Each structure stands twice: as structure tokens, then as C-alpha cells.
């Protein structure tokens, strides 16, 4: 991730991969505060919480593919779900 550009007047990260959410949050906060690993950790926690909630609320969870371990909150290309971005906001980072 790049540091300040434009003579230090404004922080801006150059787009890498599909990490739009990471770059957006860091640009808003005006610094390289978070990495894709921070977002991935939140996505993983959210996936785990969602699975637990679905298991508790549905007897049919496993029958409809509930045992799958794939993430619905981050893609292999680095796209994060809006729910992950909402978590950053709810935690006071956005």
C-alpha cells in the first residue's frame, strides 16, 4: 500500500487487486491503518457467526449445503461483502 501522495496533502492508496474496501477505508481515515488481512479476519469471524446462527435456526441447514466452508463475505479476488464494511463502521473505524 502506498503512502501519502500529492505532496502529503491527501492520503491516497493506489488500487491493488480488488481490495476496494480496504483502500476506501484507509483513504477515508487518511492513513494505511488496515490491510486485506484485517478485513479477511472480520470476514472469517462474520462467516463463523452466520454459520452458527443458521445452524441454531434451522434443522435443514446441513441438508442445504450448510456444511460448506466457503466464505460469503470475501472472494478469492479480494472483494469484501458490504456486511464486512458495515462491521468496520459499527466498530467505529468508518
N, CA, C and O atoms as CSV, one atom per row, in Angstrom:
chain,resi,resn,atom,element,x,y,z
A,1,UNK,N,N,0.839,-1.164,0.000
A,1,UNK,CA,C,0.000,0.000,0.000
A,1,UNK,C,C,0.892,1.237,0.000
A,1,UNK,O,O,1.909,1.288,0.692
A,2,UNK,N,N,0.505,2.199,-0.763
A,2,UNK,CA,C,1.299,3.404,-0.911
A,2,UNK,C,C,0.987,4.403,0.183
A,2,UNK,O,O,-0.068,4.366,0.816
A,3,UNK,N,N,1.934,5.288,0.381
A,3,UNK,CA,C,1.759,6.321,1.376
A,3,UNK,C,C,1.187,7.594,0.775
A,3,UNK,O,O,0.604,7.566,-0.309
A,4,UNK,N,N,1.353,8.707,1.473
A,4,UNK,CA,C,0.788,9.973,1.010
A,4,UNK,C,C,1.335,10.364,-0.358
A,4,UNK,O,O,2.520,10.182,-0.639
A,5,UNK,N,N,0.466,10.898,-1.196
A,5,UNK,CA,C,0.894,11.453,-2.470
A,5,UNK,C,C,0.402,12.893,-2.522
A,5,UNK,O,O,-0.163,13.383,-1.545
A,6,UNK,N,N,0.602,13.568,-3.626
A,6,UNK,CA,C,0.193,14.970,-3.783
A,6,UNK,C,C,0.896,15.863,-2.759
A,6,UNK,O,O,0.276,16.750,-2.173
A,7,UNK,N,N,2.185,15.624,-2.550
A,7,UNK,CA,C,2.930,16.477,-1.629
A,7,UNK,C,C,2.509,16.318,-0.179
A,7,UNK,O,O,2.751,17.218,0.626
A,8,UNK,N,N,1.893,15.213,0.178
A,8,UNK,CA,C,1.466,14.982,1.543
A,8,UNK,C,C,0.170,15.669,1.911
A,8,UNK,O,O,-0.234,15.652,3.073
A,9,UNK,N,N,-0.493,16.277,0.927
A,9,UNK,CA,C,-1.727,16.995,1.204
A,9,UNK,C,C,-2.902,16.054,1.474
A,9,UNK,O,O,-3.788,16.362,2.271
A,10,UNK,N,N,-2.894,14.902,0.797
A,10,UNK,CA,C,-4.000,13.968,0.966
A,10,UNK,C,C,-3.487,12.551,0.798
A,10,UNK,O,O,-2.715,12.267,-0.118
A,11,UNK,N,N,-3.912,11.670,1.674
A,11,UNK,CA,C,-3.530,10.267,1.583
A,11,UNK,C,C,-4.393,9.577,0.539
A,11,UNK,O,O,-5.609,9.764,0.501
A,12,UNK,N,N,-3.759,8.786,-0.298
A,12,UNK,CA,C,-4.486,8.024,-1.317
A,12,UNK,C,C,-3.745,6.719,-1.561
A,12,UNK,O,O,-2.525,6.711,-1.723
A,13,UNK,N,N,-4.484,5.618,-1.585
A,13,UNK,CA,C,-3.879,4.324,-1.901
A,13,UNK,C,C,-4.157,3.971,-3.355
A,13,UNK,O,O,-5.281,4.108,-3.838
A,14,UNK,N,N,-3.131,3.522,-4.033
A,14,UNK,CA,C,-3.278,3.064,-5.402
A,14,UNK,C,C,-3.997,1.721,-5.375
A,14,UNK,O,O,-3.665,0.851,-4.569
A,15,UNK,N,N,-4.972,1.554,-6.248
A,15,UNK,CA,C,-5.781,0.330,-6.297
A,15,UNK,C,C,-4.911,-0.887,-6.592
A,15,UNK,O,O,-4.158,-0.891,-7.566
A,16,UNK,N,N,-5.010,-1.919,-5.758
A,16,UNK,CA,C,-4.348,-3.200,-5.956
A,16,UNK,C,C,-5.416,-4.277,-5.920
A,16,UNK,O,O,-6.290,-4.279,-5.052
A,17,UNK,N,N,-5.334,-5.182,-6.864
A,17,UNK,CA,C,-6.293,-6.285,-6.957
A,17,UNK,C,C,-7.716,-5.731,-6.891
A,17,UNK,O,O,-8.030,-4.726,-7.530
A,18,UNK,N,N,-8.560,-6.386,-6.124
A,18,UNK,CA,C,-9.940,-5.916,-5.955
A,18,UNK,C,C,-10.173,-5.529,-4.498
A,18,UNK,O,O,-11.228,-5.821,-3.934
A,19,UNK,N,N,-9.218,-4.893,-3.910
A,19,UNK,CA,C,-9.289,-4.546,-2.489
A,19,UNK,C,C,-9.904,-3.169,-2.282
A,19,UNK,O,O,-9.410,-2.372,-1.484
A,20,UNK,N,N,-10.983,-2.895,-3.003
A,20,UNK,CA,C,-11.621,-1.570,-2.960
A,20,UNK,C,C,-11.986,-1.156,-1.537
A,20,UNK,O,O,-11.761,-0.011,-1.146
A,21,UNK,N,N,-12.541,-2.071,-0.774
A,21,UNK,CA,C,-12.984,-1.731,0.582
A,21,UNK,C,C,-11.807,-1.319,1.461
A,21,UNK,O,O,-11.905,-0.359,2.224
A,22,UNK,N,N,-10.700,-2.041,1.354
A,22,UNK,CA,C,-9.514,-1.715,2.149
A,22,UNK,C,C,-9.001,-0.325,1.777
A,22,UNK,O,O,-8.735,0.502,2.650
A,23,UNK,N,N,-8.867,-0.078,0.480
A,23,UNK,CA,C,-8.362,1.212,0.018
A,23,UNK,C,C,-9.309,2.350,0.389
A,23,UNK,O,O,-8.865,3.437,0.759
A,24,UNK,N,N,-10.593,2.102,0.291
A,24,UNK,CA,C,-11.586,3.118,0.623
A,24,UNK,C,C,-11.514,3.502,2.095
A,24,UNK,O,O,-11.475,4.688,2.423
A,25,UNK,N,N,-11.496,2.519,2.978
A,25,UNK,CA,C,-11.446,2.794,4.423
A,25,UNK,C,C,-10.158,3.535,4.775
A,25,UNK,O,O,-10.189,4.511,5.525
A,26,UNK,N,N,-9.026,3.078,4.237
A,26,UNK,CA,C,-7.763,3.753,4.538
A,26,UNK,C,C,-7.725,5.178,3.990
A,26,UNK,O,O,-7.152,6.069,4.617
A,27,UNK,N,N,-8.326,5.393,2.835
A,27,UNK,CA,C,-8.367,6.747,2.272
A,27,UNK,C,C,-9.238,7.662,3.132
A,27,UNK,O,O,-8.875,8.808,3.393
A,28,UNK,N,N,-10.373,7.156,3.564
A,28,UNK,CA,C,-11.255,7.951,4.425
A,28,UNK,C,C,-10.549,8.288,5.741
A,28,UNK,O,O,-10.668,9.404,6.247
A,29,UNK,N,N,-9.822,7.330,6.284
A,29,UNK,CA,C,-9.119,7.539,7.550
A,29,UNK,C,C,-7.794,8.282,7.369
A,29,UNK,O,O,-7.149,8.664,8.346
A,30,UNK,N,N,-7.390,8.484,6.095
A,30,UNK,CA,C,-6.171,9.202,5.751
A,30,UNK,C,C,-4.904,8.558,6.311
A,30,UNK,O,O,-4.053,9.234,6.890
A,31,UNK,N,N,-4.793,7.236,6.128
A,31,UNK,CA,C,-3.592,6.517,6.523
A,31,UNK,C,C,-3.732,5.035,6.250
A,31,UNK,O,O,-4.837,4.529,6.056
A,32,UNK,N,N,-2.620,4.350,6.236
A,32,UNK,CA,C,-2.620,2.903,5.990
A,32,UNK,C,C,-2.870,2.169,7.308
A,32,UNK,O,O,-1.960,1.578,7.889
A,33,UNK,N,N,-4.115,2.219,7.763
A,33,UNK,CA,C,-4.465,1.653,9.060
A,33,UNK,C,C,-4.815,0.167,8.983
A,33,UNK,O,O,-4.564,-0.581,9.928
A,34,UNK,N,N,-5.390,-0.256,7.867
A,34,UNK,CA,C,-5.872,-1.630,7.749
A,34,UNK,C,C,-5.346,-2.282,6.494
A,34,UNK,O,O,-5.102,-1.620,5.485
A,35,UNK,N,N,-5.172,-3.598,6.569
A,35,UNK,CA,C,-4.720,-4.386,5.422
A,35,UNK,C,C,-5.825,-5.350,5.013
A,35,UNK,O,O,-6.852,-5.468,5.681
A,36,UNK,N,N,-5.589,-6.030,3.907
A,36,UNK,CA,C,-6.550,-7.042,3.487
A,36,UNK,C,C,-6.678,-8.149,4.530
A,36,UNK,O,O,-7.712,-8.815,4.596
A,37,UNK,N,N,-5.648,-8.355,5.342
A,37,UNK,CA,C,-5.691,-9.386,6.382
A,37,UNK,C,C,-6.660,-8.996,7.503
A,37,UNK,O,O,-7.330,-9.859,8.071
A,38,UNK,N,N,-6.735,-7.709,7.821
A,38,UNK,CA,C,-7.692,-7.237,8.823
A,38,UNK,C,C,-9.118,-7.471,8.340
A,38,UNK,O,O,-9.972,-7.945,9.090
A,39,UNK,N,N,-9.361,-7.130,7.073
A,39,UNK,CA,C,-10.694,-7.339,6.501
A,39,UNK,C,C,-11.018,-8.826,6.414
A,39,UNK,O,O,-12.145,-9.235,6.693
A,40,UNK,N,N,-10.029,-9.636,6.026
A,40,UNK,CA,C,-10.247,-11.086,5.913
A,40,UNK,C,C,-10.571,-11.703,7.272
A,40,UNK,O,O,-11.390,-12.617,7.359
A,41,UNK,N,N,-9.934,-11.207,8.327
A,41,UNK,CA,C,-10.221,-11.713,9.675
A,41,UNK,C,C,-11.661,-11.395,10.071
A,41,UNK,O,O,-12.354,-12.238,10.640
A,42,UNK,N,N,-12.113,-10.170,9.767
A,42,UNK,CA,C,-13.504,-9.810,10.061
A,42,UNK,C,C,-14.466,-10.656,9.233
A,42,UNK,O,O,-15.497,-11.098,9.741
A,43,UNK,N,N,-14.134,-10.885,7.955
A,43,UNK,CA,C,-14.979,-11.709,7.086
A,43,UNK,C,C,-15.075,-13.130,7.628
A,43,UNK,O,O,-16.150,-13.730,7.615
A,44,UNK,N,N,-13.971,-13.662,8.096
A,44,UNK,CA,C,-13.955,-15.017,8.663
A,44,UNK,C,C,-14.807,-15.091,9.926
A,44,UNK,O,O,-15.571,-16.038,10.109
A,45,UNK,N,N,-14.673,-14.097,10.789
A,45,UNK,CA,C,-15.490,-14.044,12.009
A,45,UNK,C,C,-16.974,-13.950,11.660
A,45,UNK,O,O,-17.811,-14.600,12.286
A,46,UNK,N,N,-17.287,-13.141,10.662
A,46,UNK,CA,C,-18.670,-12.982,10.235
A,46,UNK,C,C,-19.210,-14.279,9.636
A,46,UNK,O,O,-20.351,-14.654,9.906
A,47,UNK,N,N,-18.407,-14.965,8.829
A,47,UNK,CA,C,-18.811,-16.265,8.274
A,47,UNK,C,C,-19.135,-17.252,9.394
A,47,UNK,O,O,-20.147,-17.951,9.345
A,48,UNK,N,N,-18.268,-17.301,10.396
A,48,UNK,CA,C,-18.452,-18.223,11.522
A,48,UNK,C,C,-19.743,-17.894,12.281
A,48,UNK,O,O,-20.513,-18.788,12.632
A,49,UNK,N,N,-19.965,-16.614,12.525
A,49,UNK,CA,C,-21.173,-16.184,13.232
A,49,UNK,C,C,-22.427,-16.511,12.426
A,49,UNK,O,O,-23.422,-16.986,12.975
A,50,UNK,N,N,-22.371,-16.252,11.123
A,50,UNK,CA,C,-23.525,-16.554,10.261
A,50,UNK,C,C,-23.825,-18.052,10.253
A,50,UNK,O,O,-24.987,-18.454,10.324
A,51,UNK,N,N,-22.770,-18.882,10.166
A,51,UNK,CA,C,-22.974,-20.336,10.179
A,51,UNK,C,C,-23.632,-20.781,11.487
A,51,UNK,O,O,-24.561,-21.588,11.480
A,52,UNK,N,N,-23.145,-20.253,12.595
A,52,UNK,CA,C,-23.705,-20.608,13.908
A,52,UNK,C,C,-25.180,-20.229,14.000
A,52,UNK,O,O,-26.000,-20.998,14.501
A,53,UNK,N,N,-25.507,-19.035,13.510
A,53,UNK,CA,C,-26.893,-18.576,13.556
A,53,UNK,C,C,-27.783,-19.462,12.682
A,53,UNK,O,O,-28.908,-19.784,13.065
A,54,UNK,N,N,-27.286,-19.850,11.523
A,54,UNK,CA,C,-28.083,-20.696,10.632
A,54,UNK,C,C,-28.249,-22.097,11.212
A,54,UNK,O,O,-29.310,-22.707,11.078
A,55,UNK,N,N,-27.204,-22.604,11.855
A,55,UNK,CA,C,-27.297,-23.926,12.479
A,55,UNK,C,C,-28.339,-23.899,13.592
A,55,UNK,O,O,-29.144,-24.822,13.710
A,56,UNK,N,N,-28.327,-22.857,14.400
A,56,UNK,CA,C,-29.252,-22.751,15.518
A,56,UNK,C,C,-30.688,-22.520,15.069
A,56,UNK,O,O,-31.627,-22.905,15.766
A,57,UNK,N,N,-30.863,-21.892,13.908
A,57,UNK,CA,C,-32.218,-21.551,13.495
A,57,UNK,C,C,-32.835,-22.508,12.486
A,57,UNK,O,O,-34.000,-22.350,12.120
A,58,UNK,N,N,-32.076,-23.494,12.031
A,58,UNK,CA,C,-32.623,-24.368,11.004
A,58,UNK,C,C,-32.163,-25.806,11.163
A,58,UNK,O,O,-30.968,-26.084,11.256
A,59,UNK,N,N,-33.123,-26.711,11.192
A,59,UNK,CA,C,-32.798,-28.132,11.217
A,59,UNK,C,C,-32.319,-28.596,9.849
A,59,UNK,O,O,-31.655,-29.627,9.735
A,60,UNK,N,N,-32.654,-27.838,8.816
A,60,UNK,CA,C,-32.308,-28.213,7.452
A,60,UNK,C,C,-30.981,-27.616,6.988
A,60,UNK,O,O,-30.636,-27.746,5.814
A,61,UNK,N,N,-30.243,-26.978,7.858
A,61,UNK,CA,C,-29.012,-26.284,7.486
A,61,UNK,C,C,-28.042,-27.187,6.733
A,61,UNK,O,O,-27.592,-26.831,5.644
A,62,UNK,N,N,-27.714,-28.339,7.288
A,62,UNK,CA,C,-26.758,-29.247,6.650
A,62,UNK,C,C,-27.302,-29.794,5.335
A,62,UNK,O,O,-26.546,-29.980,4.381
A,63,UNK,N,N,-28.579,-30.047,5.278
A,63,UNK,CA,C,-29.188,-30.597,4.066
A,63,UNK,C,C,-29.080,-29.623,2.891
A,63,UNK,O,O,-29.004,-30.056,1.741
A,64,UNK,N,N,-29.072,-28.333,3.160
A,64,UNK,CA,C,-28.996,-27.329,2.101
A,64,UNK,C,C,-27.582,-26.780,1.929
A,64,UNK,O,O,-27.413,-25.627,1.531
A,65,UNK,N,N,-26.585,-27.577,2.218
A,65,UNK,CA,C,-25.205,-27.153,1.983
A,65,UNK,C,C,-24.607,-26.344,3.095
A,65,UNK,O,O,-23.618,-25.645,2.871
A,66,UNK,N,N,-25.148,-26.403,4.262
A,66,UNK,CA,C,-24.657,-25.614,5.379
A,66,UNK,C,C,-23.291,-26.012,5.866
A,66,UNK,O,O,-22.646,-25.239,6.575
A,67,UNK,N,N,-22.831,-27.183,5.514
A,67,UNK,CA,C,-21.529,-27.638,5.975
A,67,UNK,C,C,-20.391,-27.034,5.159
A,67,UNK,O,O,-19.225,-27.202,5.516
A,68,UNK,N,N,-20.702,-26.346,4.088
A,68,UNK,CA,C,-19.668,-25.769,3.235
A,68,UNK,C,C,-18.851,-24.737,4.003
A,68,UNK,O,O,-19.386,-23.984,4.816
A,69,UNK,N,N,-17.563,-24.715,3.737
A,69,UNK,CA,C,-16.661,-23.807,4.438
A,69,UNK,C,C,-16.320,-22.554,3.637
A,69,UNK,O,O,-15.554,-21.713,4.108
A,70,UNK,N,N,-16.880,-22.415,2.429
A,70,UNK,CA,C,-16.522,-21.246,1.632
A,70,UNK,C,C,-17.087,-19.978,2.271
A,70,UNK,O,O,-18.108,-19.997,2.959
A,71,UNK,N,N,-16.390,-18.893,2.019
A,71,UNK,CA,C,-16.802,-17.611,2.577
A,71,UNK,C,C,-17.816,-16.941,1.667
A,71,UNK,O,O,-17.721,-17.010,0.442
A,72,UNK,N,N,-18.769,-16.305,2.281
A,72,UNK,CA,C,-19.718,-15.486,1.544
A,72,UNK,C,C,-19.438,-14.008,1.797
A,72,UNK,O,O,-20.188,-13.139,1.352
A,73,UNK,N,N,-18.361,-13.736,2.509
A,73,UNK,CA,C,-18.040,-12.356,2.863
A,73,UNK,C,C,-16.725,-11.863,2.277
A,73,UNK,O,O,-16.370,-10.697,2.449
A,74,UNK,N,N,-15.998,-12.739,1.584
A,74,UNK,CA,C,-14.788,-12.334,0.865
A,74,UNK,C,C,-14.583,-13.302,-0.290
A,74,UNK,O,O,-14.752,-14.512,-0.145
A,75,UNK,N,N,-14.215,-12.742,-1.443
A,75,UNK,CA,C,-13.935,-13.588,-2.605
A,75,UNK,C,C,-12.434,-13.844,-2.686
A,75,UNK,O,O,-11.644,-13.181,-2.014
A,76,UNK,N,N,-12.056,-14.798,-3.502
A,76,UNK,CA,C,-10.631,-15.087,-3.684
A,76,UNK,C,C,-9.901,-13.893,-4.318
A,76,UNK,O,O,-8.686,-13.764,-4.171
A,77,UNK,N,N,-10.627,-13.036,-5.011
A,77,UNK,CA,C,-10.020,-11.868,-5.649
A,77,UNK,C,C,-9.866,-10.668,-4.739
A,77,UNK,O,O,-9.246,-9.676,-5.122
A,78,UNK,N,N,-10.423,-10.742,-3.534
A,78,UNK,CA,C,-10.280,-9.634,-2.591
A,78,UNK,C,C,-11.493,-8.748,-2.450
A,78,UNK,O,O,-11.421,-7.703,-1.804
A,79,UNK,N,N,-12.612,-9.141,-3.041
A,79,UNK,CA,C,-13.852,-8.383,-2.841
A,79,UNK,C,C,-14.447,-8.750,-1.490
A,79,UNK,O,O,-14.561,-9.931,-1.160
A,80,UNK,N,N,-14.827,-7.746,-0.707
A,80,UNK,CA,C,-15.445,-7.978,0.590
A,80,UNK,C,C,-16.909,-7.594,0.533
A,80,UNK,O,O,-17.284,-6.660,-0.177
A,81,UNK,N,N,-17.732,-8.305,1.272
A,81,UNK,CA,C,-19.168,-8.017,1.299
A,81,UNK,C,C,-19.425,-6.699,2.018
A,81,UNK,O,O,-18.597,-6.217,2.791
A,82,UNK,N,N,-20.583,-6.138,1.745
A,82,UNK,CA,C,-20.969,-4.896,2.416
A,82,UNK,C,C,-21.107,-5.128,3.920
A,82,UNK,O,O,-20.939,-4.193,4.704
A,83,UNK,N,N,-21.407,-6.351,4.329
A,83,UNK,CA,C,-21.519,-6.657,5.762
A,83,UNK,C,C,-20.179,-6.481,6.472
A,83,UNK,O,O,-20.144,-6.052,7.625
A,84,UNK,N,N,-19.073,-6.806,5.795
A,84,UNK,CA,C,-17.752,-6.607,6.389
A,84,UNK,C,C,-17.491,-5.108,6.554
A,84,UNK,O,O,-16.979,-4.669,7.584
A,85,UNK,N,N,-17.844,-4.337,5.542
A,85,UNK,CA,C,-17.681,-2.875,5.626
A,85,UNK,C,C,-18.555,-2.306,6.730
A,85,UNK,O,O,-18.133,-1.395,7.442
A,86,UNK,N,N,-19.764,-2.828,6.885
A,86,UNK,CA,C,-20.646,-2.385,7.961
A,86,UNK,C,C,-20.030,-2.682,9.327
A,86,UNK,O,O,-20.179,-1.888,10.256
A,87,UNK,N,N,-19.343,-3.811,9.458
A,87,UNK,CA,C,-18.697,-4.145,10.723
A,87,UNK,C,C,-17.623,-3.116,11.075
A,87,UNK,O,O,-17.516,-2.698,12.227
A,88,UNK,N,N,-16.830,-2.710,10.087
A,88,UNK,CA,C,-15.825,-1.678,10.342
A,88,UNK,C,C,-16.491,-0.404,10.835
A,88,UNK,O,O,-15.994,0.246,11.755
A,89,UNK,N,N,-17.606,-0.049,10.231
A,89,UNK,CA,C,-18.346,1.143,10.650
A,89,UNK,C,C,-18.888,0.971,12.058
A,89,UNK,O,O,-18.778,1.876,12.886
A,90,UNK,N,N,-19.479,-0.200,12.334
A,90,UNK,CA,C,-20.054,-0.460,13.658
A,90,UNK,C,C,-18.985,-0.480,14.750
A,90,UNK,O,O,-19.253,-0.125,15.898
A,91,UNK,N,N,-17.786,-0.894,14.386
A,91,UNK,CA,C,-16.690,-0.931,15.359
A,91,UNK,C,C,-16.043,0.447,15.542
A,91,UNK,O,O,-15.109,0.605,16.330
A,92,UNK,N,N,-16.544,1.427,14.815
A,92,UNK,CA,C,-16.048,2.789,14.971
A,92,UNK,C,C,-14.872,3.129,14.084
A,92,UNK,O,O,-14.178,4.114,14.334
A,93,UNK,N,N,-14.626,2.320,13.032
A,93,UNK,CA,C,-13.486,2.595,12.162
A,93,UNK,C,C,-13.869,3.312,10.887
A,93,UNK,O,O,-12.991,3.775,10.159
A,94,UNK,N,N,-15.172,3.419,10.592
A,94,UNK,CA,C,-15.573,4.003,9.309
A,94,UNK,C,C,-16.122,5.384,9.475
A,94,UNK,O,O,-16.507,6.018,8.493
